[in-house]
Amino acid sequence: MRLALAAVQLTIDADVLASGDAYRAHIESAARAAMVEVEKGGAWDHGLIVFPELAGHLALLALAPPAAHRAKTVAAALGAASIRRPLDVLRGVVTTRLLDPRHAVMAALAPDAERYWRGIFGPLARAHRMHVSSGSHLRLGSNGELTSSSFTFAPDGRLLATTSKVNLVPGVEDRAPGGLGLARGDAEILPIVDAPFGKLATLIGYDAAPEPITELERFIPLMPRLVRRGGVTVVANPESDRRGVEGHRAGLGVAMGAAPFTRWGVTAHLVGEVLDLAVGARSEILERTATETRVLAKADSDDRGASVATTVTV
């Protein structure tokens, strides 16, 4: 069986995020470019395409009114986006039980952004006949908690799994002062999808790290849990290294070398700058053999869009 693996290194800037239509067109164009690279590898029976972490978070900005795009920071832009929706913001405060205004704004805007995100990737998976890991987006749960979550779609467009990030970057995503105040996913119920090419799991960003950044934070290594569940064939790893914040940490490659929990890993990064957010790293596709973890394909640069693809035999 031939399995095509692809990582979309997605570029962001003010033009890409100028509107919901512009962002959708950009994502669809990036997917088509990735499929061109896939086809260069010859015939394939099944495929997986992975998009970056944070890509769906930025849907909140793409869907914001024009006034929001004149802000200096992403937080200010989201605040401007919520001005027309005071009742939704009030509901966000009540629902999430957190008084932080930024958190309330995200809770107000997240449901529309999630519907938009799902509306892009279900049809995209169907159009290209690929399994798709949709990066990550903000999800408001029925319990009022906001999580960083990732959809996995089947080639017919069906939603197969929703994975919530377990390990939150300290001071950035957690409930520390200045953090986003996100809730953690449950490590014990990390979804594993039974695909025709084997088992597929998604590890969002920091969840692919083998160890924590700091000694005091709450961190749960997920690889041993996957090992206990029999391992998986492929790990989709939506990533997004914020320049100056996360780029020093070890990622999926180190984790794959430390434990036999997967055979292939696909890491997709977000690159570029918008307002006060700057991200960038090189996307790659990894393989674990009996003796080593090797790079099968890697982007040439960490500051521009790219399509990374290879085809393997399962």
KOLLO-672887 format. One record per residue (C-alpha): residue number from 0; residue in one letter; chain; x, y, z. Coordinates in Angstrom, 1 decimal. Layout:
// KOLLO-672887
<pos=NUM	code=A	unit=A	c1=X	c2=Y	c3=Z>
...
//
This chain:
// KOLLO-672887
<pos=0	code=M	unit=A	c1=0.0	c2=0.0	c3=0.0>
<pos=1	code=R	unit=A	c1=1.3	c2=3.4	c3=-1.0>
<pos=2	code=L	unit=A	c1=0.6	c2=6.3	c3=1.5>
<pos=3	code=A	unit=A	c1=1.1	c2=9.9	c3=0.5>
<pos=4	code=L	unit=A	c1=2.0	c2=12.3	c3=3.4>
<pos=5	code=A	unit=A	c1=2.0	c2=16.0	c3=3.1>
<pos=6	code=A	unit=A	c1=2.6	c2=19.0	c3=5.3>
<pos=7	code=V	unit=A	c1=1.3	c2=22.5	c3=4.4>
<pos=8	code=Q	unit=A	c1=3.7	c2=25.2	c3=5.6>
<pos=9	code=L	unit=A	c1=1.1	c2=28.0	c3=5.6>
<pos=10	code=T	unit=A	c1=2.0	c2=31.6	c3=5.2>
<pos=11	code=I	unit=A	c1=0.1	c2=34.3	c3=7.1>
<pos=12	code=D	unit=A	c1=0.1	c2=38.1	c3=6.6>
<pos=13	code=A	unit=A	c1=-2.4	c2=41.0	c3=6.6>
<pos=14	code=D	unit=A	c1=-3.6	c2=40.3	c3=3.1>
<pos=15	code=V	unit=A	c1=-4.2	c2=36.6	c3=3.7>
<pos=16	code=L	unit=A	c1=-6.3	c2=37.4	c3=6.8>
<pos=17	code=A	unit=A	c1=-8.1	c2=40.4	c3=5.3>
<pos=18	code=S	unit=A	c1=-11.4	c2=38.5	c3=5.1>
<pos=19	code=G	unit=A	c1=-13.0	c2=35.1	c3=5.5>
<pos=20	code=D	unit=A	c1=-13.1	c2=34.7	c3=1.7>
<pos=21	code=A	unit=A	c1=-9.4	c2=35.6	c3=1.4>
<pos=22	code=Y	unit=A	c1=-8.3	c2=33.2	c3=4.0>
<pos=23	code=R	unit=A	c1=-10.4	c2=30.3	c3=2.6>
<pos=24	code=A	unit=A	c1=-8.9	c2=30.9	c3=-0.9>
<pos=25	code=H	unit=A	c1=-5.4	c2=31.0	c3=0.6>
<pos=26	code=I	unit=A	c1=-5.9	c2=27.7	c3=2.4>
<pos=27	code=E	unit=A	c1=-7.5	c2=26.0	c3=-0.7>
<pos=28	code=S	unit=A	c1=-4.6	c2=27.3	c3=-2.8>
<pos=29	code=A	unit=A	c1=-2.0	c2=25.9	c3=-0.3>
<pos=30	code=A	unit=A	c1=-3.8	c2=22.5	c3=-0.4>
<pos=31	code=R	unit=A	c1=-3.7	c2=22.4	c3=-4.2>
<pos=32	code=A	unit=A	c1=0.0	c2=23.2	c3=-4.1>
<pos=33	code=A	unit=A	c1=0.6	c2=20.4	c3=-1.6>
<pos=34	code=M	unit=A	c1=-1.3	c2=18.0	c3=-3.9>
<pos=35	code=V	unit=A	c1=1.0	c2=18.9	c3=-6.8>
<pos=36	code=E	unit=A	c1=3.9	c2=17.8	c3=-4.7>
<pos=37	code=V	unit=A	c1=2.1	c2=14.6	c3=-3.7>
<pos=38	code=E	unit=A	c1=1.5	c2=13.7	c3=-7.3>
<pos=39	code=K	unit=A	c1=5.3	c2=14.0	c3=-8.0>
<pos=40	code=G	unit=A	c1=5.8	c2=11.0	c3=-5.8>
<pos=41	code=G	unit=A	c1=3.8	c2=8.8	c3=-8.1>
<pos=42	code=A	unit=A	c1=0.7	c2=6.7	c3=-7.5>
<pos=43	code=W	unit=A	c1=-0.8	c2=6.5	c3=-4.0>
<pos=44	code=D	unit=A	c1=-3.6	c2=4.6	c3=-2.4>
<pos=45	code=H	unit=A	c1=-4.3	c2=6.7	c3=0.6>
<pos=46	code=G	unit=A	c1=-3.1	c2=10.1	c3=1.9>
<pos=47	code=L	unit=A	c1=-2.8	c2=12.5	c3=4.7>
<pos=48	code=I	unit=A	c1=-2.4	c2=16.2	c3=4.6>
<pos=49	code=V	unit=A	c1=-1.6	c2=18.2	c3=7.8>
<pos=50	code=F	unit=A	c1=-2.1	c2=21.9	c3=8.4>
<pos=51	code=P	unit=A	c1=-0.4	c2=24.1	c3=11.1>
<pos=52	code=E	unit=A	c1=-1.3	c2=24.8	c3=14.7>
<pos=53	code=L	unit=A	c1=-2.9	c2=28.3	c3=15.3>
<pos=54	code=A	unit=A	c1=-4.1	c2=28.5	c3=11.7>
<pos=55	code=G	unit=A	c1=-7.7	c2=28.1	c3=12.9>
<pos=56	code=H	unit=A	c1=-7.2	c2=30.6	c3=15.8>
<pos=57	code=L	unit=A	c1=-6.5	c2=33.2	c3=13.2>
<pos=58	code=A	unit=A	c1=-9.9	c2=32.6	c3=11.6>
<pos=59	code=L	unit=A	c1=-11.2	c2=34.9	c3=14.3>
<pos=60	code=L	unit=A	c1=-9.2	c2=37.7	c3=12.8>
<pos=61	code=A	unit=A	c1=-10.1	c2=36.8	c3=9.2>
<pos=62	code=L	unit=A	c1=-13.8	c2=36.9	c3=10.1>
<pos=63	code=A	unit=A	c1=-13.5	c2=40.2	c3=12.0>
<pos=64	code=P	unit=A	c1=-14.8	c2=43.5	c3=10.5>
<pos=65	code=P	unit=A	c1=-12.4	c2=45.9	c3=8.7>
<pos=66	code=A	unit=A	c1=-12.0	c2=48.1	c3=11.8>
<pos=67	code=A	unit=A	c1=-10.4	c2=45.3	c3=13.7>
<pos=68	code=H	unit=A	c1=-7.6	c2=45.0	c3=11.1>
<pos=69	code=R	unit=A	c1=-6.4	c2=48.5	c3=12.0>
<pos=70	code=A	unit=A	c1=-5.5	c2=47.4	c3=15.5>
<pos=71	code=K	unit=A	c1=-1.8	c2=47.0	c3=16.6>
<pos=72	code=T	unit=A	c1=-2.1	c2=43.6	c3=18.2>
<pos=73	code=V	unit=A	c1=-4.1	c2=40.4	c3=17.7>
<pos=74	code=A	unit=A	c1=-5.7	c2=40.9	c3=21.1>
<pos=75	code=A	unit=A	c1=-6.8	c2=44.4	c3=20.2>
<pos=76	code=A	unit=A	c1=-8.2	c2=43.2	c3=16.9>
<pos=77	code=L	unit=A	c1=-10.3	c2=40.6	c3=18.6>
<pos=78	code=G	unit=A	c1=-11.6	c2=43.2	c3=21.0>
<pos=79	code=A	unit=A	c1=-12.6	c2=45.4	c3=18.1>
<pos=80	code=A	unit=A	c1=-14.3	c2=42.4	c3=16.5>
<pos=81	code=S	unit=A	c1=-16.5	c2=41.9	c3=19.5>
<pos=82	code=I	unit=A	c1=-17.8	c2=45.5	c3=19.8>
<pos=83	code=R	unit=A	c1=-20.7	c2=44.7	c3=17.6>
<pos=84	code=R	unit=A	c1=-21.6	c2=41.6	c3=19.7>
<pos=85	code=P	unit=A	c1=-21.9	c2=42.8	c3=23.3>
<pos=86	code=L	unit=A	c1=-24.5	c2=40.2	c3=24.2>
<pos=87	code=D	unit=A	c1=-22.3	c2=37.4	c3=22.9>
<pos=88	code=V	unit=A	c1=-19.3	c2=38.7	c3=24.9>
<pos=89	code=L	unit=A	c1=-21.5	c2=38.9	c3=28.1>
<pos=90	code=R	unit=A	c1=-22.6	c2=35.3	c3=27.4>
<pos=91	code=G	unit=A	c1=-18.9	c2=34.4	c3=27.0>
<pos=92	code=V	unit=A	c1=-18.2	c2=35.7	c3=30.5>
<pos=93	code=V	unit=A	c1=-21.1	c2=33.8	c3=32.0>
<pos=94	code=T	unit=A	c1=-20.5	c2=30.6	c3=30.1>
<pos=95	code=T	unit=A	c1=-16.8	c2=30.3	c3=30.8>
<pos=96	code=R	unit=A	c1=-16.8	c2=31.6	c3=34.3>
<pos=97	code=L	unit=A	c1=-13.7	c2=33.6	c3=33.7>
<pos=98	code=L	unit=A	c1=-13.7	c2=37.4	c3=34.0>
<pos=99	code=D	unit=A	c1=-10.8	c2=38.0	c3=31.8>
<pos=100	code=P	unit=A	c1=-12.2	c2=40.2	c3=28.9>
<pos=101	code=R	unit=A	c1=-9.9	c2=38.6	c3=26.3>
<pos=102	code=H	unit=A	c1=-11.2	c2=35.2	c3=27.2>
<pos=103	code=A	unit=A	c1=-14.8	c2=36.4	c3=27.0>
<pos=104	code=V	unit=A	c1=-14.2	c2=37.8	c3=23.6>
<pos=105	code=M	unit=A	c1=-12.7	c2=34.5	c3=22.3>
<pos=106	code=A	unit=A	c1=-15.6	c2=32.6	c3=23.8>
<pos=107	code=A	unit=A	c1=-18.0	c2=34.9	c3=22.0>
<pos=108	code=L	unit=A	c1=-16.3	c2=34.5	c3=18.6>
<pos=109	code=A	unit=A	c1=-15.1	c2=30.9	c3=18.7>
<pos=110	code=P	unit=A	c1=-18.3	c2=29.1	c3=17.7>
<pos=111	code=D	unit=A	c1=-18.6	c2=31.1	c3=14.4>
<pos=112	code=A	unit=A	c1=-14.9	c2=30.6	c3=13.7>
<pos=113	code=E	unit=A	c1=-15.2	c2=26.8	c3=14.3>
<pos=114	code=R	unit=A	c1=-18.2	c2=26.5	c3=11.9>
<pos=115	code=Y	unit=A	c1=-16.2	c2=28.4	c3=9.3>
<pos=116	code=W	unit=A	c1=-13.1	c2=26.2	c3=9.9>
<pos=117	code=R	unit=A	c1=-15.1	c2=23.0	c3=9.6>
<pos=118	code=G	unit=A	c1=-16.8	c2=24.4	c3=6.4>
<pos=119	code=I	unit=A	c1=-13.4	c2=24.7	c3=4.8>
<pos=120	code=F	unit=A	c1=-11.8	c2=21.4	c3=5.7>
<pos=121	code=G	unit=A	c1=-14.6	c2=18.9	c3=5.2>
<pos=122	code=P	unit=A	c1=-15.0	c2=19.9	c3=1.5>
<pos=123	code=L	unit=A	c1=-11.2	c2=20.2	c3=1.1>
<pos=124	code=A	unit=A	c1=-10.7	c2=16.6	c3=2.3>
<pos=125	code=R	unit=A	c1=-13.4	c2=15.4	c3=-0.1>
<pos=126	code=A	unit=A	c1=-12.0	c2=17.4	c3=-3.0>
<pos=127	code=H	unit=A	c1=-8.5	c2=15.9	c3=-2.7>
<pos=128	code=R	unit=A	c1=-9.6	c2=12.4	c3=-1.5>
<pos=129	code=M	unit=A	c1=-7.2	c2=12.7	c3=1.5>
<pos=130	code=H	unit=A	c1=-7.4	c2=12.4	c3=5.3>
<pos=131	code=V	unit=A	c1=-6.9	c2=15.9	c3=6.6>
<pos=132	code=S	unit=A	c1=-5.6	c2=17.2	c3=9.9>
<pos=133	code=S	unit=A	c1=-6.9	c2=20.7	c3=10.1>
<pos=134	code=G	unit=A	c1=-4.3	c2=22.3	c3=12.3>
<pos=135	code=S	unit=A	c1=-5.8	c2=23.8	c3=15.4>
<pos=136	code=H	unit=A	c1=-8.6	c2=26.2	c3=16.2>
<pos=137	code=L	unit=A	c1=-10.3	c2=27.6	c3=19.3>
<pos=138	code=R	unit=A	c1=-13.2	c2=25.4	c3=20.4>
<pos=139	code=L	unit=A	c1=-15.9	c2=26.4	c3=23.0>
<pos=140	code=G	unit=A	c1=-17.1	c2=23.2	c3=24.7>
<pos=141	code=S	unit=A	c1=-20.6	c2=22.5	c3=26.1>
<pos=142	code=N	unit=A	c1=-19.1	c2=23.0	c3=29.5>
<pos=143	code=G	unit=A	c1=-17.9	c2=26.5	c3=28.7>
<pos=144	code=E	unit=A	c1=-14.2	c2=25.7	c3=28.4>
<pos=145	code=L	unit=A	c1=-12.1	c2=27.0	c3=25.6>
<pos=146	code=T	unit=A	c1=-9.6	c2=24.5	c3=24.1>
<pos=147	code=S	unit=A	c1=-7.1	c2=24.4	c3=21.3>
<pos=148	code=S	unit=A	c1=-8.5	c2=21.6	c3=19.2>
<pos=149	code=S	unit=A	c1=-7.9	c2=19.9	c3=15.8>
<pos=150	code=F	unit=A	c1=-10.3	c2=18.2	c3=13.4>
<pos=151	code=T	unit=A	c1=-9.5	c2=15.0	c3=11.5>
<pos=152	code=F	unit=A	c1=-11.5	c2=14.5	c3=8.4>
<pos=153	code=A	unit=A	c1=-12.0	c2=11.4	c3=6.2>
<pos=154	code=P	unit=A	c1=-11.5	c2=11.5	c3=2.4>
<pos=155	code=D	unit=A	c1=-15.3	c2=11.7	c3=2.0>
<pos=156	code=G	unit=A	c1=-15.4	c2=14.9	c3=4.2>
<pos=157	code=R	unit=A	c1=-16.7	c2=13.2	c3=7.3>
<pos=158	code=L	unit=A	c1=-15.4	c2=14.5	c3=10.7>
<pos=159	code=L	unit=A	c1=-13.6	c2=11.5	c3=12.3>
<pos=160	code=A	unit=A	c1=-12.2	c2=13.0	c3=15.4>
<pos=161	code=T	unit=A	c1=-11.7	c2=16.2	c3=17.5>
<pos=162	code=T	unit=A	c1=-8.5	c2=16.3	c3=19.4>
<pos=163	code=S	unit=A	c1=-7.9	c2=18.8	c3=22.2>
<pos=164	code=K	unit=A	c1=-4.4	c2=20.0	c3=23.2>
<pos=165	code=V	unit=A	c1=-3.3	c2=18.5	c3=26.5>
<pos=166	code=N	unit=A	c1=-0.1	c2=20.4	c3=27.3>
<pos=167	code=L	unit=A	c1=-0.4	c2=24.2	c3=27.2>
<pos=168	code=V	unit=A	c1=2.6	c2=26.4	c3=26.6>
<pos=169	code=P	unit=A	c1=3.2	c2=28.1	c3=30.0>
<pos=170	code=G	unit=A	c1=2.5	c2=31.8	c3=30.1>
<pos=171	code=V	unit=A	c1=1.0	c2=31.7	c3=26.6>
<pos=172	code=E	unit=A	c1=-1.9	c2=29.3	c3=26.5>
<pos=173	code=D	unit=A	c1=-2.5	c2=28.4	c3=30.1>
<pos=174	code=R	unit=A	c1=-4.2	c2=30.5	c3=32.9>
<pos=175	code=A	unit=A	c1=-1.1	c2=32.2	c3=34.0>
<pos=176	code=P	unit=A	c1=-1.2	c2=36.0	c3=33.9>
<pos=177	code=G	unit=A	c1=-1.2	c2=37.1	c3=30.3>
<pos=178	code=G	unit=A	c1=-2.1	c2=33.6	c3=29.0>
<pos=179	code=L	unit=A	c1=-5.1	c2=32.7	c3=26.9>
<pos=180	code=G	unit=A	c1=-6.8	c2=30.8	c3=29.8>
<pos=181	code=L	unit=A	c1=-7.4	c2=27.7	c3=27.8>
<pos=182	code=A	unit=A	c1=-8.5	c2=24.4	c3=29.2>
<pos=183	code=R	unit=A	c1=-6.5	c2=21.2	c3=28.8>
<pos=184	code=G	unit=A	c1=-7.6	c2=18.2	c3=26.8>
<pos=185	code=D	unit=A	c1=-7.8	c2=14.8	c3=28.5>
<pos=186	code=A	unit=A	c1=-4.7	c2=12.7	c3=27.9>
<pos=187	code=E	unit=A	c1=-6.6	c2=9.5	c3=28.7>
<pos=188	code=I	unit=A	c1=-9.0	c2=9.9	c3=25.7>
<pos=189	code=L	unit=A	c1=-6.6	c2=11.2	c3=23.1>
<pos=190	code=P	unit=A	c1=-8.4	c2=10.1	c3=19.8>
<pos=191	code=I	unit=A	c1=-6.9	c2=7.4	c3=17.6>
<pos=192	code=V	unit=A	c1=-8.4	c2=7.1	c3=14.2>
<pos=193	code=D	unit=A	c1=-8.6	c2=3.7	c3=12.4>
<pos=194	code=A	unit=A	c1=-7.6	c2=4.6	c3=8.9>
<pos=195	code=P	unit=A	c1=-7.1	c2=2.3	c3=5.9>
<pos=196	code=F	unit=A	c1=-3.3	c2=2.8	c3=6.2>
<pos=197	code=G	unit=A	c1=-3.3	c2=2.1	c3=9.9>
<pos=198	code=K	unit=A	c1=-3.8	c2=4.1	c3=13.1>
<pos=199	code=L	unit=A	c1=-3.6	c2=7.9	c3=13.1>
<pos=200	code=A	unit=A	c1=-3.3	c2=10.3	c3=16.0>
<pos=201	code=T	unit=A	c1=-2.9	c2=14.0	c3=16.3>
<pos=202	code=L	unit=A	c1=-0.5	c2=15.7	c3=18.7>
<pos=203	code=I	unit=A	c1=-0.9	c2=19.5	c3=18.7>
<pos=204	code=G	unit=A	c1=2.2	c2=21.5	c3=19.1>
<pos=205	code=Y	unit=A	c1=3.6	c2=21.1	c3=22.6>
<pos=206	code=D	unit=A	c1=1.9	c2=17.7	c3=22.9>
<pos=207	code=A	unit=A	c1=4.6	c2=16.2	c3=20.6>
<pos=208	code=A	unit=A	c1=7.4	c2=17.3	c3=23.0>
<pos=209	code=P	unit=A	c1=9.0	c2=14.5	c3=25.0>
<pos=210	code=E	unit=A	c1=9.6	c2=16.7	c3=28.1>
<pos=211	code=P	unit=A	c1=8.4	c2=20.0	c3=29.5>
<pos=212	code=I	unit=A	c1=10.0	c2=23.4	c3=29.0>
<pos=213	code=T	unit=A	c1=10.1	c2=24.2	c3=32.7>
<pos=214	code=E	unit=A	c1=10.4	c2=22.0	c3=35.8>
<pos=215	code=L	unit=A	c1=7.3	c2=23.4	c3=37.6>
<pos=216	code=E	unit=A	c1=4.6	c2=23.2	c3=35.0>
<pos=217	code=R	unit=A	c1=2.0	c2=20.5	c3=34.6>
<pos=218	code=F	unit=A	c1=3.1	c2=18.4	c3=31.7>
<pos=219	code=I	unit=A	c1=1.9	c2=14.9	c3=30.6>
<pos=220	code=P	unit=A	c1=4.2	c2=13.0	c3=28.2>
<pos=221	code=L	unit=A	c1=1.8	c2=11.6	c3=25.6>
<pos=222	code=M	unit=A	c1=4.1	c2=9.2	c3=23.8>
<pos=223	code=P	unit=A	c1=4.1	c2=6.6	c3=26.6>
<pos=224	code=R	unit=A	c1=0.3	c2=6.6	c3=26.5>
<pos=225	code=L	unit=A	c1=0.3	c2=5.9	c3=22.8>
<pos=226	code=V	unit=A	c1=2.8	c2=3.1	c3=23.4>
<pos=227	code=R	unit=A	c1=0.5	c2=1.5	c3=26.0>
<pos=228	code=R	unit=A	c1=-2.4	c2=1.7	c3=23.5>
<pos=229	code=G	unit=A	c1=-0.3	c2=-0.2	c3=20.9>
<pos=230	code=G	unit=A	c1=1.2	c2=2.8	c3=19.1>
<pos=231	code=V	unit=A	c1=0.0	c2=4.4	c3=15.9>
<pos=232	code=T	unit=A	c1=1.1	c2=4.3	c3=12.3>
<pos=233	code=V	unit=A	c1=1.2	c2=8.1	c3=11.7>
<pos=234	code=V	unit=A	c1=1.2	c2=11.1	c3=13.9>
<pos=235	code=A	unit=A	c1=-0.1	c2=14.4	c3=12.6>
<pos=236	code=N	unit=A	c1=1.7	c2=17.2	c3=14.3>
<pos=237	code=P	unit=A	c1=0.2	c2=20.7	c3=13.7>
<pos=238	code=E	unit=A	c1=2.9	c2=23.0	c3=15.0>
<pos=239	code=S	unit=A	c1=3.6	c2=26.8	c3=15.3>
<pos=240	code=D	unit=A	c1=6.7	c2=28.1	c3=16.8>
<pos=241	code=R	unit=A	c1=6.3	c2=31.6	c3=18.0>
<pos=242	code=R	unit=A	c1=9.6	c2=33.3	c3=17.3>
<pos=243	code=G	unit=A	c1=11.4	c2=33.9	c3=20.6>
<pos=244	code=V	unit=A	c1=9.0	c2=31.9	c3=22.6>
<pos=245	code=E	unit=A	c1=9.0	c2=28.2	c3=21.7>
<pos=246	code=G	unit=A	c1=11.7	c2=27.7	c3=19.1>
<pos=247	code=H	unit=A	c1=14.2	c2=26.2	c3=21.6>
<pos=248	code=R	unit=A	c1=12.2	c2=23.2	c3=22.6>
<pos=249	code=A	unit=A	c1=12.6	c2=19.7	c3=21.3>
<pos=250	code=G	unit=A	c1=9.7	c2=18.4	c3=19.2>
<pos=251	code=L	unit=A	c1=8.4	c2=15.4	c3=17.4>
<pos=252	code=G	unit=A	c1=11.7	c2=14.2	c3=16.0>
<pos=253	code=V	unit=A	c1=13.3	c2=13.8	c3=19.5>
<pos=254	code=A	unit=A	c1=10.1	c2=12.2	c3=20.8>
<pos=255	code=M	unit=A	c1=10.1	c2=9.6	c3=18.0>
<pos=256	code=G	unit=A	c1=13.7	c2=8.7	c3=18.7>
<pos=257	code=A	unit=A	c1=12.9	c2=8.2	c3=22.4>
<pos=258	code=A	unit=A	c1=10.0	c2=5.8	c3=22.1>
<pos=259	code=P	unit=A	c1=8.6	c2=3.5	c3=19.4>
<pos=260	code=F	unit=A	c1=5.1	c2=5.0	c3=19.4>
<pos=261	code=T	unit=A	c1=4.8	c2=5.8	c3=15.7>
<pos=262	code=R	unit=A	c1=6.4	c2=5.0	c3=12.3>
<pos=263	code=W	unit=A	c1=5.8	c2=8.3	c3=10.5>
<pos=264	code=G	unit=A	c1=5.3	c2=11.9	c3=11.7>
<pos=265	code=V	unit=A	c1=4.1	c2=14.9	c3=9.8>
<pos=266	code=T	unit=A	c1=4.9	c2=18.3	c3=11.2>
<pos=267	code=A	unit=A	c1=3.3	c2=21.4	c3=9.6>
<pos=268	code=H	unit=A	c1=4.3	c2=24.9	c3=10.6>
<pos=269	code=L	unit=A	c1=2.7	c2=28.4	c3=10.3>
<pos=270	code=V	unit=A	c1=5.1	c2=31.0	c3=9.0>
<pos=271	code=G	unit=A	c1=4.9	c2=34.8	c3=8.7>
<pos=272	code=E	unit=A	c1=3.8	c2=37.8	c3=10.6>
<pos=273	code=V	unit=A	c1=0.5	c2=39.5	c3=11.3>
<pos=274	code=L	unit=A	c1=0.1	c2=42.4	c3=13.8>
<pos=275	code=D	unit=A	c1=2.2	c2=41.4	c3=16.8>
<pos=276	code=L	unit=A	c1=2.3	c2=37.6	c3=16.0>
<pos=277	code=A	unit=A	c1=5.5	c2=36.3	c3=14.3>
<pos=278	code=V	unit=A	c1=5.9	c2=32.6	c3=13.7>
<pos=279	code=G	unit=A	c1=8.2	c2=30.4	c3=11.7>
<pos=280	code=A	unit=A	c1=9.9	c2=27.0	c3=11.5>
<pos=281	code=R	unit=A	c1=10.6	c2=24.3	c3=8.8>
<pos=282	code=S	unit=A	c1=7.9	c2=21.7	c3=8.3>
<pos=283	code=E	unit=A	c1=9.0	c2=18.1	c3=7.8>
<pos=284	code=I	unit=A	c1=8.1	c2=14.5	c3=7.4>
<pos=285	code=L	unit=A	c1=9.9	c2=11.9	c3=9.6>
<pos=286	code=E	unit=A	c1=10.3	c2=8.2	c3=9.6>
<pos=287	code=R	unit=A	c1=11.3	c2=5.9	c3=12.5>
<pos=288	code=T	unit=A	c1=13.3	c2=2.8	c3=11.5>
<pos=289	code=A	unit=A	c1=14.7	c2=0.1	c3=13.7>
<pos=290	code=T	unit=A	c1=17.9	c2=2.1	c3=14.1>
<pos=291	code=E	unit=A	c1=17.1	c2=5.8	c3=13.7>
<pos=292	code=T	unit=A	c1=14.6	c2=8.6	c3=13.1>
<pos=293	code=R	unit=A	c1=15.3	c2=10.2	c3=9.8>
<pos=294	code=V	unit=A	c1=13.9	c2=13.1	c3=7.8>
<pos=295	code=L	unit=A	c1=12.2	c2=12.1	c3=4.6>
<pos=296	code=A	unit=A	c1=11.3	c2=15.6	c3=3.4>
<pos=297	code=K	unit=A	c1=11.8	c2=19.1	c3=4.9>
<pos=298	code=A	unit=A	c1=10.9	c2=22.6	c3=3.8>
<pos=299	code=D	unit=A	c1=13.8	c2=24.7	c3=2.5>
<pos=300	code=S	unit=A	c1=13.0	c2=27.8	c3=4.6>
<pos=301	code=D	unit=A	c1=11.3	c2=28.8	c3=7.8>
<pos=302	code=D	unit=A	c1=10.0	c2=32.1	c3=6.6>
<pos=303	code=R	unit=A	c1=7.9	c2=31.4	c3=3.5>
<pos=304	code=G	unit=A	c1=5.1	c2=29.0	c3=2.4>
<pos=305	code=A	unit=A	c1=6.0	c2=25.6	c3=1.3>
<pos=306	code=S	unit=A	c1=4.5	c2=22.2	c3=0.5>
<pos=307	code=V	unit=A	c1=6.4	c2=19.2	c3=1.9>
<pos=308	code=A	unit=A	c1=5.4	c2=15.7	c3=0.6>
<pos=309	code=T	unit=A	c1=6.6	c2=12.2	c3=0.2>
<pos=310	code=T	unit=A	c1=5.1	c2=8.8	c3=-0.5>
<pos=311	code=V	unit=A	c1=5.9	c2=5.7	c3=1.6>
<pos=312	code=T	unit=A	c1=5.0	c2=2.0	c3=1.5>
<pos=313	code=V	unit=A	c1=3.0	c2=0.8	c3=4.5>
//
